[in-house]
Amino acid sequence: MNFRVRPVRRLAGECEVPGDKSISHRAALLGAIADGPTEVQGYLEGEDCLRTLTAIQMMGVEVGKKGPGHYRIGGVGRDGLSEPGDVVDCGNSGTTARLLIGFVAGQPFWTLMTGDESLRRRPMKRVAEPLTRMGATIVGREDGGRLPLAIRGAPRPRAISYTTPMASAQVKSAILLAGLRADGPVTVREPAPSRDHSEVMLRAFGARVERTDPLTVTLHPGPLRGTAVQVPGDISSAAFLLVAGLLVPDARVIVRRVGVNPTRTGLLDVLAAMRAPLTMTPHGGATDGAAEPMAALGVSTAPLAATTVAGALIPRLIDEIPALAVLAATARGTTEIRDAAELRVKESDRIAMLARELAKMGVRIEERADGLAVPGGQRFHGARVASAGDHRMAMALAVAALVADGETVIEDTACVQTSFPTFVDTLNALAGGEAITVEP
């Protein structure tokens, strides 16, 4: 499937984005091992999150759909899961794979896991190593470092205190999931804060979670209770609409009900540093029964300044960097992105992909080992480009194409279903016409 994108003169209106991918995965997993049912509203019905629902169903958890994004998960408790009767296919979802490894590392049965070609190239050792210390047996390619993997969970995982080599919410969450059945408290320390959706949701499910400082979290094992979960809109998806609203000549865009958890709002900090006219109107959040804060985010067209994106900011916006690179190419000055080597092991090597594909559109980017240097003041030209099956690359290229000087064709865009199934319809509605057409 390809996108054919025509440049537009204006964007206007209000919209919403699908539910947060990270939060949706966690709601399914915690709901599965809670005592009693969990009602989830706003669940992302993209391919990645549906893989997680299928995985828990394979372990004996009843999942019922009550409406769009509304699911009832019949929790079976920490001891109620059963061994899956077939290989669990995680598709293209790194979050499904890494969290699921932790999820089953505390279960006394074998789980066989695989994924598509892209996922089988992505590193799993960072998760497998601490879980092996907790007593799980993990075998597979590259000494348990690549899918396919076989995981034999520990009936009672060992309590550990583990310092991660990098800030990674997936590694942290995998350890905490296994720790729910551990023989004592489990502590994770990180070199920089990562997104804390697992900690927030664990508390909502009744777990005892302590944070002794911004980098250290301790989970005390114990049962969970089913609850109601409201999933906010995904800020990583909203990023593409906000960048479009800053780039298109006559634009005013408001994205409602976006999750603004502080561990995820590095994008907003960068936009402020670039002097973007950004408004944030809080609504919802913990006060009305939802565990995560939400806000309406608004932008309008404006000239922007270059900035530096590095250090502790990176874990707070790693998935937004493709969109930010497109924005940086139009700013005044050179934007530098550093400390982001993790981009090389995403669905694609996003550092290399951004440099190569945006070059086809006439934009020069300097590729570095751990990031990019993006000179500003550049213009995009229509071209034929490719996403390499990476959903965020496909959407970043589509946003660039909205302000190109000719038509752009983006190849291999079915991957957008992974995180933002309504992407084309949403942008076309804001553009007031068919800015993007989908071709077989």
C-alpha positions as MATLAB code, in Angstrom:
seq = 'MNFRVRPVRRLAGECEVPGDKSISHRAALLGAIADGPTEVQGYLEGEDCLRTLTAIQMMGVEVGKKGPGHYRIGGVGRDGLSEPGDVVDCGNSGTTARLLIGFVAGQPFWTLMTGDESLRRRPMKRVAEPLTRMGATIVGREDGGRLPLAIRGAPRPRAISYTTPMASAQVKSAILLAGLRADGPVTVREPAPSRDHSEVMLRAFGARVERTDPLTVTLHPGPLRGTAVQVPGDISSAAFLLVAGLLVPDARVIVRRVGVNPTRTGLLDVLAAMRAPLTMTPHGGATDGAAEPMAALGVSTAPLAATTVAGALIPRLIDEIPALAVLAATARGTTEIRDAAELRVKESDRIAMLARELAKMGVRIEERADGLAVPGGQRFHGARVASAGDHRMAMALAVAALVADGETVIEDTACVQTSFPTFVDTLNALAGGEAITVEP';
ca = [
       0.000    0.000    0.000;
       1.290    3.484   -0.908;
       0.361    7.045    0.039;
       0.106    9.673   -2.684;
       0.438   13.055   -0.967;
      -0.323   16.457   -2.437;
       0.857   19.699   -0.827;
      -1.817   21.679    1.024;
      -2.312   25.369    1.699;
      -4.045   25.136    5.043;
      -5.014   22.871    7.923;
      -7.787   23.743   10.316;
      -9.883   22.063   12.940;
      -9.995   19.934   16.034;
      -9.331   16.209   16.125;
      -8.395   13.290   18.353;
      -5.742   10.622   17.986;
      -6.079    6.931   18.843;
      -5.312    5.648   22.308;
      -1.784    5.610   23.639;
       0.043    2.518   22.432;
       2.204    2.106   25.543;
      -0.731    2.422   27.921;
      -2.941    0.087   25.883;
      -0.378   -2.727   26.025;
      -0.030   -2.365   29.786;
      -3.784   -2.245   30.385;
      -4.192   -5.588   28.606;
      -1.360   -7.302   30.483;
      -2.247   -6.050   33.949;
      -5.941   -6.669   33.339;
      -5.124  -10.265   32.414;
      -3.473  -11.093   35.762;
      -5.739   -8.989   37.972;
      -8.384  -10.526   40.193;
     -11.704   -9.704   38.530;
     -12.609   -7.916   35.306;
     -10.993   -4.782   33.900;
     -12.831   -2.354   31.617;
     -10.572   -0.527   29.166;
     -11.845    2.410   27.112;
      -9.806    4.136   24.414;
      -7.744    1.005   23.695;
      -5.632    1.426   20.574;
      -7.012   -0.920   17.929;
      -3.812   -0.922   15.925;
      -2.023   -4.096   14.929;
       0.551   -3.943   17.736;
      -1.925   -3.671   20.586;
      -4.233   -6.265   19.063;
      -1.258   -8.656   19.139;
      -1.106   -8.207   22.905;
      -4.813   -8.996   23.270;
      -4.339  -12.149   21.199;
      -1.375  -13.170   23.369;
      -3.335  -13.017   26.625;
      -6.243  -14.866   25.015;
      -3.794  -17.656   24.121;
      -3.045  -17.936   27.846;
      -6.677  -18.432   28.819;
      -7.823  -14.844   29.405;
     -11.279  -13.921   28.162;
     -11.376  -10.681   26.154;
     -14.700   -9.202   25.077;
     -15.202   -6.196   22.819;
     -18.006   -3.887   23.971;
     -17.533   -1.116   21.415;
     -14.831    0.814   19.515;
     -11.760    0.760   21.751;
     -13.831   -0.613   24.642;
     -12.799   -4.009   25.984;
     -13.633   -6.145   28.990;
     -10.688   -8.254   30.131;
     -11.601  -11.129   32.427;
      -8.675  -11.175   34.829;
      -7.562  -14.633   35.971;
      -5.217  -13.529   38.750;
      -1.463  -13.972   39.019;
      -1.786  -17.759   39.192;
      -4.512  -18.296   36.597;
      -2.671  -18.143   33.269;
      -2.203  -21.299   31.216;
       0.541  -22.346   28.814;
      -0.214  -21.162   25.254;
      -0.953  -24.000   22.873;
       0.875  -22.387   19.958;
       3.671  -19.947   19.206;
       2.824  -16.375   20.228;
       3.389  -14.150   17.186;
       4.201  -10.564   18.225;
       4.138   -9.332   14.633;
       6.059   -6.050   14.419;
       5.493   -5.043   18.031;
       8.639   -4.615   20.099;
       6.548   -3.553   23.093;
       4.440   -6.710   22.914;
       7.571   -8.855   22.733;
       9.599   -7.224   25.503;
       6.742   -6.775   27.954;
       5.442  -10.257   27.250;
       8.834  -11.774   28.046;
       8.593  -10.196   31.504;
       4.913  -11.133   31.791;
       5.634  -14.868   31.328;
       8.996  -14.868   33.165;
       7.053  -15.351   36.392;
       4.773  -18.117   35.060;
       5.661  -21.820   35.549;
       5.274  -22.866   31.923;
       6.951  -22.542   28.519;
       6.062  -19.751   26.104;
       7.330  -19.722   22.535;
       7.510  -16.287   20.898;
       8.343  -14.972   17.459;
       7.724  -11.902   15.296;
       8.013  -10.639   11.765;
      11.329  -10.200    9.962;
      11.866   -6.720   11.392;
      11.120   -7.726   14.980;
      13.385  -10.758   14.733;
      16.280   -8.354   14.122;
      15.593   -6.234   17.210;
      17.564   -6.788   20.446;
      15.935   -8.737   23.267;
      19.015   -9.432   25.407;
      18.504   -6.234   27.388;
      15.253   -7.744   28.699;
      16.377  -11.366   28.871;
      19.466  -10.649   30.994;
      17.737   -9.330   34.156;
      14.886  -11.833   33.836;
      17.404  -14.680   33.710;
      18.852  -13.338   36.938;
      15.353  -13.621   38.396;
      15.267  -17.326   37.540;
      13.626  -17.472   34.121;
      15.084  -19.680   31.403;
      15.301  -17.877   28.067;
      16.730  -19.609   25.028;
      16.793  -18.679   21.367;
      18.842  -17.069   18.654;
      22.050  -15.282   19.604;
      22.059  -16.783   23.098;
      18.552  -15.600   23.878;
      19.074  -12.180   22.337;
      16.791  -12.376   19.278;
      13.400  -13.825   18.493;
      12.268  -16.559   18.160;
      12.619  -17.247   21.890;
      11.437  -19.885   24.309;
      10.794  -18.697   27.862;
      10.338  -20.959   30.867;
       9.118  -18.809   33.707;
      10.265  -19.152   37.301;
       7.472  -20.360   39.630;
       8.651  -17.761   42.155;
      11.069  -15.240   40.595;
      13.996  -14.050   42.697;
      13.832  -10.516   43.992;
      16.559   -8.377   42.450;
      17.922   -4.863   42.517;
      18.890   -4.076   38.947;
      20.545   -1.067   37.339;
      19.697   -0.785   33.653;
      22.492    0.189   31.250;
      20.117    2.592   29.493;
      16.863    4.331   30.267;
      14.264    1.911   28.909;
      10.635    1.735   29.966;
      10.336   -1.648   28.263;
      13.176   -3.193   30.266;
      11.918   -1.641   33.490;
       8.362   -2.787   32.820;
       9.408   -6.350   31.983;
      11.218   -6.626   35.337;
       8.243   -5.174   37.227;
       5.812   -7.550   35.514;
       7.940  -10.536   36.507;
       8.290   -9.021   39.977;
       4.568   -9.306   40.673;
       5.208  -12.971   41.583;
       8.699  -12.497   43.077;
       9.822  -13.697   46.488;
      10.549  -10.147   47.629;
      10.682   -6.517   46.514;
      12.101   -5.792   43.047;
      14.038   -2.565   42.443;
      14.996   -0.993   39.110;
      17.392    1.940   38.771;
      17.883    3.845   35.513;
      20.516    6.323   34.336;
      17.764    8.747   33.278;
      13.981    8.803   33.800;
      11.967    6.757   31.297;
       8.213    6.761   30.765;
       6.413    5.639   33.923;
       3.144    4.262   32.542;
       3.745    0.893   34.194;
       4.194    2.442   37.634;
       1.096    4.632   37.218;
      -1.033    1.721   36.082;
       0.305   -0.723   38.657;
      -0.813    1.680   41.376;
      -4.240    1.970   39.730;
      -4.501   -1.829   39.922;
      -3.648   -1.754   43.623;
       0.058   -2.655   43.561;
       2.462   -1.165   46.067;
       5.010    0.810   44.051;
       7.533    3.137   45.672;
       9.753    5.730   44.022;
      12.651    6.660   46.274;
      14.102    9.137   43.753;
      13.425   10.072   40.098;
      15.584    7.170   38.866;
      14.633    4.341   41.235;
      11.406    2.373   41.541;
      10.589   -0.558   43.844;
       7.674   -2.956   43.422;
       6.399   -5.072   46.311;
       4.872   -8.274   44.911;
       1.214   -8.919   45.487;
      -2.162   -9.398   43.833;
      -3.833   -6.891   41.530;
      -7.504   -5.995   41.410;
      -9.454   -5.358   38.215;
     -10.258   -1.728   37.571;
     -11.428    0.757   34.947;
      -8.801    2.198   32.611;
      -9.244    5.259   30.398;
      -6.508    5.335   27.757;
      -5.618    8.893   26.643;
      -4.669    9.818   23.091;
      -1.109    8.937   22.109;
       1.231   11.937   22.142;
       3.534   10.093   19.724;
       0.699   10.055   17.184;
      -0.320   13.630   18.012;
       3.258   14.706   17.200;
       2.663   14.280   13.464;
      -0.450   16.474   13.532;
       1.253   19.129   15.669;
       4.256   19.262   13.327;
       1.919   19.517   10.334;
       0.110   22.370   12.076;
       3.397   24.226   12.530;
       4.589   23.667    8.937;
       1.567   24.142    6.668;
       1.288   27.851    5.709;
      -2.188   28.617    7.048;
      -2.819   26.192    9.880;
      -4.535   26.075   13.234;
      -4.829   22.592   14.713;
      -6.085   21.396   18.087;
      -5.622   17.787   19.180;
      -7.937   16.870   22.039;
      -7.515   14.394   24.908;
      -3.797   13.807   24.438;
      -1.898   12.071   27.216;
       0.554   14.508   28.819;
       2.305   12.301   31.344;
       5.481   14.294   32.199;
       7.692   11.331   31.290;
       6.350   11.568   27.716;
       6.218   15.329   27.091;
       9.765   15.898   25.859;
       8.172   16.842   22.532;
       6.429   19.788   24.166;
       9.693   20.936   25.763;
      11.421   20.867   22.376;
       8.583   22.760   20.687;
       8.831   25.421   23.396;
      12.602   25.663   22.824;
      11.912   26.110   19.094;
       9.522   28.975   19.994;
       6.459   27.215   18.668;
       3.080   28.800   19.512;
       1.786   25.873   21.541;
      -1.231   25.936   23.843;
      -2.057   23.249   26.398;
      -5.477   23.123   28.040;
      -5.676   20.394   30.701;
      -8.767   18.237   30.917;
      -9.548   14.896   32.452;
      -6.769   13.079   34.270;
      -6.553   11.524   37.693;
      -9.239   13.784   39.146;
     -12.012   12.166   37.087;
     -10.923    8.569   37.597;
      -8.289    8.275   34.872;
      -4.761    7.538   36.010;
      -3.043    9.578   33.300;
      -3.302   13.364   32.752;
      -4.738   14.633   29.468;
      -4.869   17.957   27.643;
      -5.921   19.625   24.422;
      -2.818   20.709   22.471;
      -3.058   23.521   19.932;
      -0.584   24.919   17.390;
      -0.559   27.355   14.492;
       1.908   28.184   11.746;
       5.009   30.031   12.916;
       8.716   30.480   12.130;
      10.799   28.277   14.393;
      14.301   28.315   15.841;
      16.772   25.426   15.911;
      17.569   23.662   19.171;
      19.534   20.757   20.638;
      17.813   17.529   21.621;
      19.987   15.323   23.825;
      20.551   13.703   27.206;
      17.588   13.126   29.507;
      15.199   14.502   26.879;
      15.743   11.535   24.560;
      13.824    8.854   26.521;
      10.917   11.309   26.787;
      10.535   11.725   23.009;
      12.386    8.888   21.282;
       9.377    8.002   19.119;
       8.770   11.614   18.115;
      12.202   12.199   16.596;
      11.176   11.379   12.987;
       8.517   14.097   13.177;
      10.927   16.522   14.871;
      13.549   15.951   12.167;
      11.037   17.065    9.530;
      10.214   20.162   11.572;
      13.885   20.975   12.193;
      14.621   21.076    8.462;
      12.504   24.241    8.173;
      13.727   26.070   11.309;
      16.342   28.825   11.539;
      19.742   27.322   12.339;
      20.950   23.761   12.740;
      19.181   21.378   15.105;
      21.317   18.661   16.699;
      19.918   15.359   17.946;
      22.354   13.396   20.120;
      22.364   10.406   22.493;
      19.716    8.707   20.331;
      21.530    5.585   19.109;
      18.410    3.626   20.123;
      16.855    4.933   16.894;
      19.021    2.486   14.988;
      17.221   -0.541   16.461;
      13.624    0.543   16.065;
      11.327   -0.811   13.322;
      14.012    0.496   10.991;
      17.339    2.252   11.431;
      15.603    5.599   11.739;
      18.817    7.618   11.709;
      19.863    6.178    8.363;
      16.308    6.232    7.017;
      15.733    9.896    7.831;
      18.990   10.913    6.170;
      18.386    8.771    3.077;
      14.674    9.341    2.446;
      14.605   13.071    3.213;
      17.586   13.472    0.860;
      15.296   12.204   -1.907;
      13.042   15.154   -1.036;
      15.942   17.582   -1.352;
      16.650   17.965    2.363;
      20.214   17.538    3.573;
      20.709   15.828    6.946;
      24.010   14.804    8.482;
      23.846   11.275    9.846;
      25.799   10.645   13.043;
      26.418    7.517   15.078;
      23.925    8.515   17.767;
      21.757   11.070   16.031;
      21.449   13.745   13.383;
      22.409   17.305   12.531;
      19.562   18.980   10.643;
      20.337   22.298    8.929;
      17.268   24.534    8.811;
      15.827   26.805    6.158;
      15.373   23.949    3.695;
      12.459   23.173    1.382;
      10.965   19.802    0.591;
      10.527   18.616   -2.987;
       8.039   16.022   -4.148;
       9.649   12.627   -4.654;
       9.157    8.884   -4.443;
      10.246    7.682   -1.001;
       9.930    4.529    1.098;
       9.077    3.801    4.734;
      10.812    0.386    4.975;
       7.710   -0.794    6.831;
       8.263    1.665    9.693;
       5.017    3.377   10.729;
       6.667    6.489   12.158;
       8.836    6.947    9.092;
       5.771    6.653    6.847;
       3.914    9.353    8.798;
       6.938   11.657    9.049;
       7.406   11.491    5.278;
       3.701   12.191    4.770;
       3.910   15.338    6.900;
       6.965   16.516    4.933;
       5.050   15.877    1.716;
       2.244   18.215    2.835;
       4.634   21.162    2.389;
       6.646   19.852   -0.571;
       6.648   21.653   -3.913;
       5.117   18.722   -5.753;
       3.420   15.389   -5.331;
       5.059   12.669   -3.216;
       4.546    8.919   -3.282;
       5.404    7.007   -0.093;
       5.853    3.270   -0.527;
       4.985    0.556    1.981;
       2.560    2.433    4.219;
       0.324   -0.375    5.494;
       2.521   -0.214    8.607;
       0.667    2.937    9.714;
      -2.088    0.588   10.931;
       0.356   -0.336   13.705;
      -0.212    2.838   15.699;
      -2.491    5.328   13.887;
      -5.139    3.554   11.788;
      -7.061    6.811   11.224;
      -4.026    8.866   10.164;
      -5.108    9.476    6.568;
      -8.712   10.298    7.434;
      -7.651   12.685   10.200;
      -5.216   14.650    8.050;
      -7.631   14.794    5.130;
     -10.349   16.166    7.410;
      -7.978   18.885    8.674;
      -6.980   19.702    5.079;
     -10.605   19.890    3.945;
      -9.984   17.457    1.095;
      -7.946   14.524   -0.125;
      -4.398   15.597    0.641;
      -3.485   11.920    0.974;
      -4.877    9.130   -1.164;
      -4.224    5.469   -0.500;
      -3.169    3.285   -3.403;
      -2.865   -0.501   -3.444;
];
